[in-house]
């Protein structure tokens, strides 16, 4: 054990006496800001900065304040896929209204070289996930014979609902493109809080393009799945969040927004 | 700033470089083990000890492994209300299949001396909660003109479903009893994970009786509400949890179990 580790361990042991909590960083935990139903209702401004979000994961997806594009988090770097297709690095001071991150550490790795469309890819992943009751962060690297993504345009107040925004979403298509799918699979009971089932974002290998996946045909891919049994959710402190009606059933809206 | 605080602060600042996380203990966060739907399905054994649970709160409710009674956590002490009505302190090495705790710090305090039945008490609380979208830990101290509670008997494997267990639940009635209600109110979107709306447990002032509240008429009471905007949920690692079907709609079962 290195000297610095010993010192940290000793400080960790005494820290609870002084109102501090000190431990090895929890890496097998999903962290999310706000709820998907709040996003569907047009709550597009959150109070969590990307500087803060970075502490909770190096892998994930979401969006940016003002609904200013799709967020892809890969290898600890945060990327904004704007609605004009341009990818920017995300500044630590920027904020997110909805994001999900974790530290990705593969519990299972599978190679595949079949041509799978989105439905077949989901079916294949279904067959290798060990339980329907925990969370999965799924990283898929490789070549994609075809991929269609969308982004969302920055909104101005008063914010429209998400289902109306995506009626005019810009889409982008790529053929034989190398890149990475950043995805989560979440259980049915997460309904209202996040998206049950799969949620796929994409980033090209050159980090120049990406977005929320609408369609895909895979080539040679490597699938790495991180099994996760904890979730930590932080709700926005805004008046808008406090007063929005989150009780409505939104299954159909969610499908039209996601697909 | 005291010397020890300075040292801890400096160590906290450098700790992320070495894979540690160090911060003031988060007190405004709800911590829960497992999901209510898993409990309804008969997943009565969890892997979280009360020694571990204690780190996450001094106030809360739940049950014990084997469904061995109702759990009440008050002022940092853990109480087991057994099905024979006896209250025992909970040993740190014992485990819970389902529990919710937080550090209770009142954001709002209200005195009331009306005679309220359970429905009226819920209506009154509804009128003073500022938002339907965050979590509330509710502590009610005072005199109760009437209170009816239940506990649940320890189960043997193979475990029956919760809805069948409560068909034979022992109940206890008290008149003009001093004590404390330990309760939570959770939003509708928590459905499947925890109980939307109110969930009331009770402990008498002498810590000799208590249970899950079925009926009440309040006397002079002090209501202290803790507003909470974060939740941390840890799922069980057991094979039983992994394989149980959590997708079924359980609203009616939940009502028959709670009321």
HADDOCK unambig.tbl for C-alpha pairs under 7 A between the chains (distance, minus, plus):
assign (segid A and resid 19 and name CA) (segid B and resid 24 and name CA) 5.92 0.50 0.50
assign (segid A and resid 19 and name CA) (segid B and resid 25 and name CA) 5.84 0.50 0.50
assign (segid A and resid 20 and name CA) (segid B and resid 23 and name CA) 5.56 0.50 0.50
assign (segid A and resid 20 and name CA) (segid B and resid 24 and name CA) 4.20 0.50 0.50
assign (segid A and resid 20 and name CA) (segid B and resid 25 and name CA) 4.97 0.50 0.50
assign (segid A and resid 21 and name CA) (segid B and resid 22 and name CA) 5.64 0.50 0.50
assign (segid A and resid 21 and name CA) (segid B and resid 23 and name CA) 5.46 0.50 0.50
assign (segid A and resid 21 and name CA) (segid B and resid 24 and name CA) 5.78 0.50 0.50
assign (segid A and resid 21 and name CA) (segid B and resid 25 and name CA) 4.89 0.50 0.50
assign (segid A and resid 22 and name CA) (segid B and resid 21 and name CA) 5.63 0.50 0.50
assign (segid A and resid 22 and name CA) (segid B and resid 22 and name CA) 4.14 0.50 0.50
assign (segid A and resid 22 and name CA) (segid B and resid 23 and name CA) 6.46 0.50 0.50
assign (segid A and resid 23 and name CA) (segid B and resid 20 and name CA) 5.60 0.50 0.50
assign (segid A and resid 23 and name CA) (segid B and resid 21 and name CA) 5.48 0.50 0.50
assign (segid A and resid 23 and name CA) (segid B and resid 22 and name CA) 6.48 0.50 0.50
assign (segid A and resid 24 and name CA) (segid B and resid 19 and name CA) 5.96 0.50 0.50
assign (segid A and resid 24 and name CA) (segid B and resid 20 and name CA) 4.23 0.50 0.50
assign (segid A and resid 24 and name CA) (segid B and resid 21 and name CA) 5.81 0.50 0.50
assign (segid A and resid 25 and name CA) (segid B and resid 19 and name CA) 5.84 0.50 0.50
assign (segid A and resid 25 and name CA) (segid B and resid 20 and name CA) 4.93 0.50 0.50
assign (segid A and resid 25 and name CA) (segid B and resid 21 and name CA) 4.87 0.50 0.50
assign (segid A and resid 131 and name CA) (segid B and resid 242 and name CA) 5.21 0.50 0.50
assign (segid A and resid 131 and name CA) (segid B and resid 243 and name CA) 6.25 0.50 0.50
assign (segid A and resid 133 and name CA) (segid B and resid 242 and name CA) 5.84 0.50 0.50
assign (segid A and resid 188 and name CA) (segid B and resid 247 and name CA) 6.00 0.50 0.50
assign (segid A and resid 189 and name CA) (segid B and resid 192 and name CA) 5.29 0.50 0.50
assign (segid A and resid 189 and name CA) (segid B and resid 193 and name CA) 6.55 0.50 0.50
assign (segid A and resid 189 and name CA) (segid B and resid 247 and name CA) 6.72 0.50 0.50
assign (segid A and resid 192 and name CA) (segid B and resid 189 and name CA) 5.31 0.50 0.50
assign (segid A and resid 193 and name CA) (segid B and resid 189 and name CA) 6.56 0.50 0.50
assign (segid A and resid 229 and name CA) (segid B and resid 234 and name CA) 6.05 0.50 0.50
assign (segid A and resid 229 and name CA) (segid B and resid 235 and name CA) 5.19 0.50 0.50
assign (segid A and resid 230 and name CA) (segid B and resid 233 and name CA) 5.52 0.50 0.50
assign (segid A and resid 230 and name CA) (segid B and resid 234 and name CA) 4.49 0.50 0.50
assign (segid A and resid 230 and name CA) (segid B and resid 235 and name CA) 6.07 0.50 0.50
assign (segid A and resid 231 and name CA) (segid B and resid 232 and name CA) 5.61 0.50 0.50
assign (segid A and resid 231 and name CA) (segid B and resid 233 and name CA) 5.32 0.50 0.50
assign (segid A and resid 231 and name CA) (segid B and resid 234 and name CA) 6.78 0.50 0.50
assign (segid A and resid 232 and name CA) (segid B and resid 231 and name CA) 5.63 0.50 0.50
assign (segid A and resid 232 and name CA) (segid B and resid 232 and name CA) 4.27 0.50 0.50
assign (segid A and resid 232 and name CA) (segid B and resid 233 and name CA) 6.51 0.50 0.50
assign (segid A and resid 233 and name CA) (segid B and resid 230 and name CA) 5.51 0.50 0.50
assign (segid A and resid 233 and name CA) (segid B and resid 231 and name CA) 5.32 0.50 0.50
assign (segid A and resid 233 and name CA) (segid B and resid 232 and name CA) 6.50 0.50 0.50
assign (segid A and resid 234 and name CA) (segid B and resid 229 and name CA) 6.05 0.50 0.50
assign (segid A and resid 234 and name CA) (segid B and resid 230 and name CA) 4.49 0.50 0.50
assign (segid A and resid 234 and name CA) (segid B and resid 231 and name CA) 6.78 0.50 0.50
assign (segid A and resid 235 and name CA) (segid B and resid 229 and name CA) 5.18 0.50 0.50
assign (segid A and resid 235 and name CA) (segid B and resid 230 and name CA) 6.06 0.50 0.50
assign (segid A and resid 242 and name CA) (segid B and resid 131 and name CA) 5.21 0.50 0.50
assign (segid A and resid 242 and name CA) (segid B and resid 133 and name CA) 5.84 0.50 0.50
assign (segid A and resid 243 and name CA) (segid B and resid 131 and name CA) 6.23 0.50 0.50
assign (segid A and resid 247 and name CA) (segid B and resid 188 and name CA) 5.96 0.50 0.50
assign (segid A and resid 247 and name CA) (segid B and resid 189 and name CA) 6.69 0.50 0.50
